[in-house]
Amino acid sequence: MRRLELARRMRPPGFHLEDVRALLDVLDRLPDAGALPDDNTRAREELVARLRTYWLEPDSRCEELREQPARAEEFARSLHGQLSRLVAATPTGSKGATR
């Protein structure tokens, strides 16, 4: 069940199935307590680096997703402005409509 939940949570920020598999590999290698013994420093550093990658990527992707509505609204305002100018320039007697 944990695996399905992780896959579901990784979809909105745009992760692919390969990303889910790779993160599951990292998580499966972590001990239950979430900490690695200090006797295997190299393995610990590798897991920390890989886990950090999956921590940073969603942060970056979430920031991009937060910016998208503002860009879409700006685009819509631009089109509305162009439409308003076009309608205002329409000769009298013609029917034009804005939103």
N, C-alpha and C positions, 0 to 999 in steps of 0.2 A: 504494500500500500504506500509506503514511504517513497518508493521509486515513481509510482504514478503521480503522486502529489508533487514531487520535484519536477517531473516533466511538465505537468500542468502549469506550475509557477514559472517555469523558464520560457514558456511560449510567448507571453505578452512582450517581454523585452527583445524578442526576436532570436532567441537561441534556437539552434537546429538540433536534430536528434543526435548528431555526433557530439555536440556540446554536452547534452544530457548524459550520454554514455561516459564521456571523459570526466565529468564532475562526479558521477556515481562511482567511477573507479577511484577517484581521490577520496571520496567519503567512505568507501568500503575499506580503504587502507588505514583509515584513522581508527585508533582503539576506541572502545565504548566511552571512555572518560574524555575523549576529544584531544588528548595530549599524547605525544609520542615519547617514548623513553629517550633519555639523552644519549644513550649508548650508540645510536645510529644517526649521527648528525647529518650525514649526506641525505639519507632518505627523508629526514625531518625537513631539511631545507628545500628539497624538491617538492614535497607536499605543500609546504607553506607557500612556495612560489606559485604553484598551480592553483591552490585555493585562493590566493590573493588575486590572481587573474580573473577568476570567476566572481570575485567580490567587486573588483573595479569595473568590469564590463557592464554589469547591470546599473551601477551608478551612472556611468557615462551614457548608457542607452536611455535611462530614465530622464536625464537632463535633455537629451535630444527630443524625447517624446513630449516633455513639458514645453519645449520651444515650438513644436509643430502647430498647436492651436493659434498661437500668436501670428505665425507666418500665414496660416490659412485665413485668419481674420483680416490681416493686412491685405492679402490678395483680394478677398471679397470686397473690402472697402474700395480698393483701386478699381475693380470692375464696376462697382456701383457708381463711383465718381465718373467713370468714362460713359456709362449708360446715361447718367443724369445730364452730362454735357451734350450727348448726342440728342437726347429727347428735347433739351432746351433749345437746341439749334434746329430742330425740326420746323419747317415752315408752318405757319398757322393754318389751321384747317385739317392738317394731318393728325391722325390719332397715334400717339405713342404713349407708352406707359412705363412707369418705373415700378419697382417692387412695392 
